[in-house]
């Protein structure tokens, strides 16, 4: 579960526009 959060955080940092798309 923590790994998924890390992945989302990374994606959010790299693509703040895709953060909402991820969750």
Order of alpha helices (4+ residues) and beta strands (2+ residues): alpha-alpha
